[in-house]
Amino acid sequence: MNYERELLKGSTDSLLLSLINRQTTYGYKIIKELEKRSNGYFQFKEGTLYPALHRLEKAGLLQGKWQRLPGGQERRYYYITPKGQKALAERLAVWQDFSTAVALIVQPTIG
């Protein structure tokens, strides 16, 4: 079993919401920013990213808007919605509780 893949699958939405909550952005930049901020650990492919963005958009957690660039091309920017901010806060609270509980079990106790 690929544990990294399973962990990523359960965390993708939270990672995307967290990143987009900090700054409105577009697909390619999301891929590069996740890779940069994780020191290369997260290397999303378009086949993972865009279905997740569309799922979050369909759920009302993100909103995508096309914007025309100075050169005439268009790029789809993603914004977090108020519903998305609420969902992110809830997910981060659950994640914090979960990671604290895991740390209590896997870290050696002193004394």
Steps between C-alpha positions, in 0.01 A plus 500: 500500500623849413451691827623832360235484228226422752610787727506738204156390386358586841681835517476639146189712556635653821834579336329670206258697717783612726716617210217679320385657827836680517497620140274483196688292248484277192573135429864501388596738781321274753711203386823700528407659835410165660830355383698803622334528842536127566868493397409275208290250696175587322529461125148527368418403145229676301298177510485530880468876531224594258247234606555611862452869409182417306369291792564787744339745261193278456470477881500882521830515688687667214400724215686505171503806273659541161721806465652637183873563525673797332615272214138404426507147639263398778581338831259357758560640848362331811359686800391352831137567591367575850371140507851386406656706779263343751574150369874569514481615862309184592744275313803665659351457849440129431851467352655664808315264734596200286869592472520567875347159576737325258800681651396388850513140383807493276734728694690340785398619843752652735524362851 
